[in-house]
Amino acid sequence: MAHLAVRETRMTRVAAIDCGTNALRLLIADIDEAGMLTDVVRLMRTVRLGEGVDRTGEFSAAALERTFAVCEEYASFIATHSVERSRFVATSASRDVSNRAQFVDGVVARMGIAPEVIEGTEEAGLSYEGATRSLTGVIAPALVVDIGGGSTEFVLGEQSVSVNIGCVRMTERHLHSDPPTEAEIELVRADLAEAIARAAESVDLRAAGTLVGVAGTVTTVAARALGLSSYDPQILHGAIIGRAPLEQAISDLVAMTRAERAALPYMHPGRVDVIGGGALVLGAVMEAVGLPTLTVSECDILDGIAYRLAAVTT
């Protein structure tokens, strides 16, 4: 009897690195010919690279030291896992600084990868692809909103825009009390109203059929709204949550002291200081979009980078 040949599925192993204002993240993933992504390593380290950038216009020596230490850690993971192709993407804070070359040279020296400081429109496109490919039941058109440390990206089809509102930027600019005062909160809301109005000039926020939120601010607020006893990505990914519980979660997080936030079982330590600012961004976005629910995606720009890398290599 003739034996049927079994065709092996070709897997591409890629490494995506996302360096934002608050966190440096790594995804090593296998992607098959059908576009199915399987995590090998997914890590997040809070380096706060953008600390003080809104005020000084440059990376501090301490922030660079923290970032470079994690670059060395990630380089070891990439070497250990036989990665075929890598891409290091740097976003909001890296667009704004005067000492960008020092950052780029330091990353190259430690990782052998040149960080690409991408514009907000490319960041938005990568976030959209990463966020939506694994979701089902999305009513088109989907508006993907990625709330970062220094900026927030909006993407709806071919429309996209990046504006300088993020959890770190809003916190450093206005939220200095513990807990924040109402006057400080109002200053944040004024900044947000102006920035979202600018975003709406480029992206028709009211045309969205589904609002998809990505990144740590969104998932942390969602964990609060769902009453999770621990951070559970499987519950959070694809969760559809109404505005009322989300608005209550935002109000709760903003009103808490730092100690109260730190004690929450789903709170990442690197997000304790900045979640109030990020939550206010999410609240303003939901109000501007006007939809009754938010769909949460655990996948984001990291996944988008990985998908693009696999497409290049296959």
C-alpha positions as CSV (number, residue, x, y, z in Angstrom):
1,M,0.0,0.0,0.0
2,A,1.4,3.4,-1.0
3,H,2.0,5.8,1.9
4,L,0.6,9.3,1.5
5,A,3.2,12.0,2.0
6,V,2.5,14.2,4.9
7,R,3.2,17.9,4.1
8,E,4.8,19.7,7.0
9,T,3.4,23.1,7.7
10,R,6.0,25.8,7.3
11,M,6.4,27.9,10.5
12,T,8.1,31.2,10.6
13,R,9.6,32.3,13.9
14,V,9.7,36.0,14.4
15,A,10.5,38.5,17.2
16,A,8.6,41.7,17.6
17,I,9.8,44.4,20.0
18,D,7.6,47.4,20.9
19,C,9.2,50.2,22.8
20,G,6.7,52.7,24.0
21,T,6.6,55.5,26.5
22,N,5.9,53.3,29.5
23,A,6.9,49.7,28.6
24,L,9.3,47.7,26.5
25,R,7.6,44.5,25.2
26,L,8.8,41.4,23.4
27,L,6.8,38.8,21.4
28,I,8.5,35.8,19.9
29,A,6.0,33.9,17.9
30,D,5.6,31.1,15.4
31,I,3.3,31.9,12.4
32,D,2.1,29.3,10.0
33,E,1.2,29.6,6.4
34,A,-2.4,30.1,7.2
35,G,-1.5,33.1,9.4
36,M,-2.1,31.4,12.7
37,L,0.1,33.0,15.4
38,T,1.3,31.0,18.4
39,D,3.1,32.7,21.2
40,V,6.6,31.3,22.2
41,V,7.5,34.2,24.5
42,R,5.5,37.3,25.4
43,L,7.1,39.7,27.9
44,M,6.5,43.2,29.2
45,R,9.0,45.2,31.3
46,T,8.1,48.7,32.6
47,V,11.1,50.9,31.7
48,R,9.3,54.3,31.6
49,L,11.5,55.4,28.7
50,G,9.4,58.5,28.2
51,E,9.7,59.7,31.9
52,G,9.9,63.5,31.8
53,V,10.0,63.7,28.0
54,D,6.9,65.9,27.9
55,R,8.8,68.4,30.1
56,T,12.5,68.1,29.0
57,G,12.3,66.9,25.4
58,E,14.9,64.3,25.9
59,F,15.4,60.8,27.4
60,S,16.9,60.8,30.9
61,A,20.1,58.9,31.7
62,A,18.1,56.7,34.1
63,A,15.4,55.9,31.6
64,L,18.0,54.9,29.0
65,E,19.8,52.7,31.5
66,R,16.6,50.9,32.4
67,T,15.7,50.4,28.7
68,F,19.2,49.2,27.8
69,A,19.1,46.6,30.6
70,V,15.9,45.1,29.2
71,C,17.3,45.2,25.7
72,E,20.1,42.9,26.9
73,E,17.6,40.6,28.5
74,Y,15.5,40.4,25.3
75,A,18.6,39.9,23.1
76,S,19.3,36.7,25.1
77,F,15.7,35.4,24.6
78,I,16.0,36.1,20.8
79,A,19.3,34.2,20.5
80,T,18.0,31.3,22.6
81,H,14.9,30.8,20.5
82,S,16.4,30.7,17.0
83,V,14.5,33.7,15.7
84,E,14.5,34.0,11.9
85,R,13.6,37.7,11.6
86,S,13.2,40.6,14.1
87,R,11.9,44.1,14.2
88,F,12.2,46.7,16.9
89,V,9.6,49.5,16.7
90,A,9.8,52.6,18.8
91,T,6.8,54.8,19.2
92,S,5.5,58.0,20.8
93,A,8.3,59.1,23.2
94,S,11.0,58.3,20.6
95,R,9.5,60.7,18.1
96,D,9.7,63.6,20.5
97,V,13.2,63.6,21.8
98,S,16.4,65.5,21.0
99,N,18.7,62.6,21.9
100,R,17.2,59.9,19.8
101,A,20.6,58.9,18.3
102,Q,21.8,58.0,21.8
103,F,18.8,55.7,22.2
104,V,19.2,54.1,18.7
105,D,23.0,53.5,19.2
106,G,22.4,51.9,22.6
107,V,19.8,49.5,21.3
108,V,22.0,48.5,18.3
109,A,25.0,47.9,20.6
110,R,23.0,45.5,22.8
111,M,20.6,43.8,20.3
112,G,22.2,44.2,16.9
113,I,18.8,45.5,15.7
114,A,18.2,49.1,14.7
115,P,15.1,50.5,16.3
116,E,12.7,52.0,13.8
117,V,11.1,55.2,15.1
118,I,7.8,54.9,13.3
119,E,5.2,57.6,12.7
120,G,1.7,57.5,14.3
121,T,0.0,56.4,11.1
122,E,2.1,53.2,10.8
123,E,1.7,52.6,14.5
124,A,-2.0,52.8,14.0
125,G,-2.0,50.4,11.1
126,L,0.1,47.8,13.0
127,S,-2.2,48.1,16.0
128,Y,-5.3,47.6,13.8
129,E,-3.9,44.5,12.2
130,G,-2.8,43.0,15.5
131,A,-6.0,43.8,17.3
132,T,-8.6,42.6,14.8
133,R,-7.2,39.4,13.1
134,S,-8.1,37.2,16.0
135,L,-11.5,38.7,16.9
136,T,-14.8,37.4,15.7
137,G,-18.2,39.1,15.5
138,V,-16.8,42.5,14.9
139,I,-19.4,44.9,13.2
140,A,-17.7,46.8,10.5
141,P,-16.2,49.2,10.3
142,A,-14.1,48.7,13.4
143,L,-12.4,51.6,15.1
144,V,-9.3,50.4,16.9
145,V,-8.0,52.7,19.7
146,D,-4.6,52.0,21.1
147,I,-3.9,54.0,24.3
148,G,-0.2,54.1,25.0
149,G,2.0,56.0,27.4
150,G,2.6,59.1,25.3
151,S,0.1,58.9,22.5
152,T,-3.2,57.3,21.4
153,E,-3.8,56.0,17.9
154,F,-7.2,55.8,16.2
155,V,-7.6,53.8,13.0
156,L,-10.8,53.2,11.1
157,G,-10.3,51.6,7.7
158,E,-8.0,53.8,5.7
159,Q,-8.4,56.6,8.2
160,S,-5.8,56.9,11.0
161,V,-4.4,59.5,13.3
162,S,-2.1,59.7,16.4
163,V,-2.5,62.3,19.1
164,N,-0.3,63.1,22.1
165,I,-2.5,61.8,24.8
166,G,-1.5,58.8,26.9
167,C,-1.4,57.5,30.4
168,V,2.2,58.7,31.2
169,R,1.8,62.0,29.5
170,M,-1.5,62.9,31.2
171,T,-0.2,61.7,34.6
172,E,3.0,63.7,34.4
173,R,1.3,66.7,33.1
174,H,-1.6,67.0,35.5
175,L,-2.2,64.2,38.1
176,H,0.2,65.1,41.0
177,S,-2.0,64.4,44.0
178,D,-2.8,61.1,45.7
179,P,-5.6,60.6,44.8
180,P,-5.9,63.3,42.0
181,T,-8.0,66.4,42.8
182,E,-11.0,67.3,40.8
183,A,-9.1,70.3,39.5
184,E,-6.4,68.1,38.2
185,I,-8.9,65.7,36.6
186,E,-10.6,68.6,34.8
187,L,-7.2,69.7,33.4
188,V,-6.8,66.2,31.9
189,R,-10.3,66.3,30.5
190,A,-9.6,69.6,28.8
191,D,-6.5,68.3,27.2
192,L,-8.4,65.2,26.1
193,A,-11.3,67.1,24.6
194,E,-8.9,69.2,22.5
195,A,-6.9,66.2,21.3
196,I,-9.9,64.0,20.5
197,A,-11.5,66.9,18.6
198,R,-8.3,67.0,16.5
199,A,-8.4,63.3,16.0
200,A,-12.0,63.5,14.8
201,E,-10.9,65.8,12.0
202,S,-9.0,62.9,10.5
203,V,-11.0,59.9,11.6
204,D,-14.8,59.7,11.6
205,L,-15.2,58.5,15.1
206,R,-19.0,58.3,14.9
207,A,-18.9,56.0,11.8
208,A,-17.6,53.1,13.8
209,G,-19.7,49.9,14.1
210,T,-17.4,48.4,16.8
211,L,-15.0,50.1,19.2
212,V,-12.0,47.9,19.8
213,G,-9.6,48.9,22.6
214,V,-6.1,47.6,23.0
215,A,-3.1,47.8,25.3
216,G,-2.7,47.8,29.1
217,T,-4.9,50.7,30.0
218,V,-7.9,49.2,28.3
219,T,-7.3,45.7,29.6
220,T,-6.8,46.9,33.2
221,V,-10.0,49.0,33.1
222,A,-11.8,46.0,31.6
223,A,-10.5,43.7,34.4
224,R,-12.0,46.2,36.9
225,A,-15.3,46.3,35.0
226,L,-15.5,42.6,34.9
227,G,-14.6,42.2,38.6
228,L,-11.7,39.8,37.9
229,S,-9.9,38.2,40.8
230,S,-6.7,38.1,38.8
231,Y,-5.5,39.2,35.4
232,D,-6.8,36.7,32.9
233,P,-6.0,37.3,29.2
234,Q,-8.3,34.5,28.0
235,I,-11.3,36.2,29.7
236,L,-10.4,39.6,28.6
237,H,-9.6,38.9,24.9
238,G,-12.8,39.4,22.9
239,A,-14.8,40.6,25.9
240,I,-17.7,42.9,25.0
241,I,-18.3,45.3,27.9
242,G,-21.0,48.0,28.3
243,R,-20.2,51.6,28.9
244,A,-21.9,51.8,32.3
245,P,-19.6,49.2,34.0
246,L,-16.6,50.7,32.2
247,E,-17.4,54.2,33.3
248,Q,-17.8,53.0,36.9
249,A,-14.4,51.2,36.7
250,I,-12.8,54.4,35.4
251,S,-14.3,56.5,38.2
252,D,-13.1,53.9,40.7
253,L,-9.6,53.8,39.5
254,V,-9.2,57.6,39.3
255,A,-10.5,58.0,42.8
256,M,-8.2,55.4,44.4
257,T,-5.0,56.2,46.2
258,R,-1.8,54.7,44.9
259,A,-1.8,52.1,47.6
260,E,-5.3,51.0,46.8
261,R,-4.5,50.7,43.1
262,A,-1.3,48.7,43.9
263,A,-3.4,46.2,45.9
264,L,-5.7,45.3,43.0
265,P,-5.1,41.7,42.0
266,Y,-5.1,42.5,38.2
267,M,-2.9,45.6,38.4
268,H,0.5,45.3,36.7
269,P,3.1,47.1,39.0
270,G,4.3,49.2,36.1
271,R,0.8,50.6,35.6
272,V,0.0,51.6,39.2
273,D,1.2,55.2,38.8
274,V,-0.4,55.9,35.4
275,I,-3.6,54.0,35.2
276,G,-5.7,57.0,36.3
277,G,-4.5,59.1,33.4
278,G,-5.0,56.2,31.0
279,A,-8.5,55.5,32.3
280,L,-9.5,59.1,31.7
281,V,-8.3,58.8,28.1
282,L,-10.5,55.7,27.6
283,G,-13.5,57.5,29.1
284,A,-13.1,60.4,26.8
285,V,-12.7,58.2,23.8
286,M,-15.9,56.2,24.6
287,E,-17.9,59.4,25.0
288,A,-16.6,60.7,21.7
289,V,-17.4,57.5,19.8
290,G,-20.8,57.1,21.4
291,L,-21.2,53.3,21.0
292,P,-22.8,51.3,23.9
293,T,-20.0,48.7,24.2
294,L,-16.3,48.3,24.0
295,T,-14.6,45.1,22.6
296,V,-11.4,44.3,24.3
297,S,-8.4,42.9,22.4
298,E,-5.3,41.4,24.1
299,C,-3.6,41.5,20.8
300,D,-2.1,44.8,19.5
301,I,0.9,46.3,17.8
302,L,3.2,43.5,18.8
303,D,1.0,41.0,17.0
304,G,0.8,43.4,14.0
305,I,4.6,43.6,13.8
306,A,4.8,39.8,14.0
307,Y,2.2,39.3,11.2
308,R,4.1,41.7,8.9
309,L,7.4,40.0,9.6
310,A,6.0,36.6,8.7
311,A,4.5,38.0,5.5
312,V,8.0,39.3,4.5
313,T,9.7,35.9,5.2
314,T,7.1,33.6,3.6
